[in-house]
C-alpha cells in the first residue's frame, strides 16, 4: 500500500545533500581563488614599490605594465579570462596602492549563486616605499 513512499523523501534528501556539496565546493573554490588573487596582487604591488624612483612616482607608474603582466602570468587563464583586474594609484611617492577586483565563477545554480557573498573580491593593497640613504 505504501509502496514508493520512501522514494519522495529519499529524492528530496539527495537533492538537499547535493546542493550542500555544491555549496561547499563553491566556498572552497572562492577561498582558494581569493587567496591566489590577493597574493598575486601583493606581489605586483611589491614589484612596483621596489622600483628605485629617487623620490618620484613617475618611474613607478611606468613599471605598472610590467607588474600587471606578471600578475596575469601568475594567475594564468583566470586573469586572462578577465576574472581579475588591478586598478593602480601611483601618484604618491611614498605609497603604492592597488585595488584588486575579481569576480569568481560559480558552479551553483543561478537561484543560489547570488546568495554567496564570496563570489566577488574588492581589496586595496597598500605598500609603503623606502628611500635609500
Secondary structure, DSSP 8 states (H G I E B T S, - for coil): --TTHHHHHHHHHHHHHHHHHHHHHHHHHHHHHHHHHHHHHHHHHHHHHTS--TT-SHHHHHTHHHHHHHHHHHHTHHHHTTSEEEEEE---TTEEEEEEEEE----S-HHHHTT-GGGEEEEEEEEE-----
